[in-house]
Amino acid sequence: MPEPANTSPPGGTSGCAPTRGVGRRRLLRRAGAVVAAAGAGAAAGGLLGTHAGRKENEHGKRPTFLLVHGANSNAYAFAPLIAALTLEGHRALAVDLPGHGAQANFPPSYQAPQDLAAFATDPSPVLSRTTLEDNARHVAGVVRRIARQGPVILVGHSMGGATITRVGNQVPDAIARLVYLSAFCCVRIRTILDCFLVPEGRATLLPTIPSVGDPERTGVLRNNWRSADANFAAKAKAAFAADYSDMAFRNVLNAFEPDESASLIRDDARGHPATWGRIPRSYLRFTLDRSIPLAVQDRMIREADAATPGNRFDVHSLRAPHLGPAGPAPLAAVLAGLV
């Protein structure tokens, strides 16, 4: 794993640096997770949604925000954002990806008192078999159902960006807009893992967070979010939410799931210009992100724009860490402005 090293619109040149096998293996073992959460909050259920709304498009049908989480997360993480959008009259829905939410794996060894030796090897029945294609197929099915009722604005945070890109490849005509919240948008860079092996990715703090077990054996990236080690909590907070209060970060940490499929960071995550590339898209840069550094975000924006010069990103910037603003209002305001 390579060692870690303005809010104006991105610019510059692009290009994909070669990757090294040693670096890839080390990152796979140590990266742990790129956690997706839209802020601290609480809700429940595999799908969190609202059906209230006032704004309509030119055809008289209201758009729906479909929110897709990233690694070690679930629909629960978007509860504050859904509430904020609902209060302004918008339709919103959050979806659990396969192996998350109601299907999440919480082995007995993860519960108190923890058995850390067993936790390092316990199986994760669903996620050890889950691929990025599984995620995309699942979300595409939800997109098709929502599209019968009106336009779909598909929103992905963090690793959720790789999922919405693949969905864009599959059902471009069912999506009104793609929105990336400090999320992976691969076009020239092939995989999520490769995003951390280019020069811009070396500043990530993810490898500083201790992981558990061997993903080559378990098939999952595993973290002990319930660790009593203060040093672990400090490293996780620095990577995900450095400007949150300790209490706010503990609230978020308590909702994280221990496992994520190891396949996701190695699967082809690239968008195809002929399909994904014709969907209008927006990118919300989180300028304080130390998990997906701002330089990586900007590189992905540049490469996407170069691939589809006639359909460039609509770019916005929020002064926020990887988990987004501590409160949902700033993010909800940007999203509402896209309707």
Sequence and secondary structure as in RCSB ss.txt:
>XXXX:A:sequence
MPEPANTSPPGGTSGCAPTRGVGRRRLLRRAGAVVAAAGAGAAAGGLLGTHAGRKENEHGKRPTFLLVHGANSNA
YAFAPLIAALTLEGHRALAVDLPGHGAQANFPPSYQAPQDLAAFATDPSPVLSRTTLEDNARHVAGVVRRIARQG
PVILVGHSMGGATITRVGNQVPDAIARLVYLSAFCCVRIRTILDCFLVPEGRATLLPTIPSVGDPERTGVLRNNW
RSADANFAAKAKAAFAADYSDMAFRNVLNAFEPDESASLIRDDARGHPATWGRIPRSYLRFTLDRSIPLAVQDRM
IREADAATPGNRFDVHSLRAPHLGPAGPAPLAAVLAGLV
>XXXX:A:secstr
       S   S        HHHHHHHHHH    B  SSS    SSEEE        TTS   EEEEE  BT  G
GGGHHHHHHHHHTT EEEEE  TTSGGG    GGGSSS  HHHHTT   TTGGG  HHHHHHHHHHHHHHHHTTS
 EEEEEETTHHHHHHHHHHH GGG SEEEEES   BSSS SHHHHTTSGGGGG  GGGS   S HHHHSEEE  T
T   HHHHHHHHHHH TTS HHHHHHHHTT  SEEETTTTTS  B  TTTGGGS EEEEEETT TTTTHHHHHHH
HHHHHHH TTS  EEEEE   TT  SSSHHHHHHHHTT 
